[in-house]
Amino acid sequence: MSVRDTSIDPRLIDSARKEFMERGFLKAELKRICDNAGVTTGAVYKRYKGKEELFCAVVQDAVDVIEEHIFTRMDLDLAPLSDDEMHDMWDMTPKKTMEMFDILWDVREDLILLLDKASGTVYENYINEFSRRMTDSYYRYYEETKKRGRATAKITKPEMHVLCTAFWNAIYEPFVHGMSRKEIEEHCKIMCTFFDWPGVVGLK
């Protein structure tokens, strides 16, 4: 029985990442990925069904981070939270905002692929799906806060979708534009003056 050469996998992923980053999924060429990795196309097809499955493998870490660290937080059971805890959920300080950037920092290259280079893959509508899921979460928070008499503003779900889309654009665009971590720290301060969530929901 032949032993699989595991040294190929990181070389292949790194080469694919560079090719997808430079050309996007649609213009990326599997042959060039293989040549730059020093492997045959046969080695690729032993591991992946094709170029799209290889792209999915490259961005998987970013997808996992988003699912585990962002959506898990947003899908909390709100009933056990105290009113003060609900109040704090809306208070977006620079420190809290930077925590979100820190979560994404280590997978920033793959995040860019996911958001900006995925046309032609199963992830081509990822931004829209992300915005929809975040809207559902934020609106759930808003409804719970309003039910407790702590939110006074009247916000429709379409309006919440617009606000969430704008807010999260401000989270991921710094990565797309290659901001340094120091620049992102300054960006957080600006974001927190621009996006006043307590004011938006009429928090009291």
Disulfide bonds with the S-S distance in Angstrom:
none
